[in-house]
Amino acid sequence: MKRKEELKKLLVVVDMVNGFIKKGAMADPYINHITPELIKLVEGTLSEDEGVAFVKDTHDTTSTEFKKFPAHCVIGSGEEELIDELKPYESESLTYEKNSTSTIFAKNFLNDIESMKKLREVIVTGCCTDICVLNLVIPLINYFDEHNKDVDVIVRKDLVETYDAPTHGRSEYNEMALKLMKQAGAKIMEGK
């Protein structure tokens, strides 16, 4: 990967961690179906010498987010770690830990985005489409607009997913989130 200042493209992989896919109160193994194609995109992006960033939901036991969601991705539980399939790429990528549903507030994320003066494209993938992906995409578009930066924010429709639950239908929430992100200015794309 080039130095941050030289990047023209950044692939952001949101919350592909054990606590949302493999184990714990918030895990839905179905989300893992996007992983094989996601790996191809990660490898392709790194082979172009462009940027990959992994975002990892990471909480301590007193996280106020647990008032809204069951305890998940607690430091030291293993839930906060990338799934094994993506771990080999972590050392050559940027990594951000977040204690909320929005990557925007993760330590150093906006500072790094600001330093990427040549950045023209951010591709967002991962989970959950209607929570953490949505809460990155719309504020990021707003950030670029606020600072008059001409950067495309692209959501790969085939590489985002959400969970299924009795009061949270996967298809409905995916569709709703994609519509909201498109309305905000994101480019919604299928695989290339």
Buried (B, 14 or more C-beta within 10 A) or exposed (E): BBEBEBBBBBBBBBBBBBBBBBBBEBBBEEBBEBBEBBBEBBEEBBEEEBBBBBBBBBBEEEBEBBEEBEBBBBBEBBBBBBBEBBEEBBEEBBBBBBBBBBBBBBEEBBEBBEEBEEBEBBBBBBBBBBBBBBBBBBBBBEBBEEEEBEBBBBBBBBBBBBBBEEEBEBEEBBEBBBEBBBEBBBEBBEEE
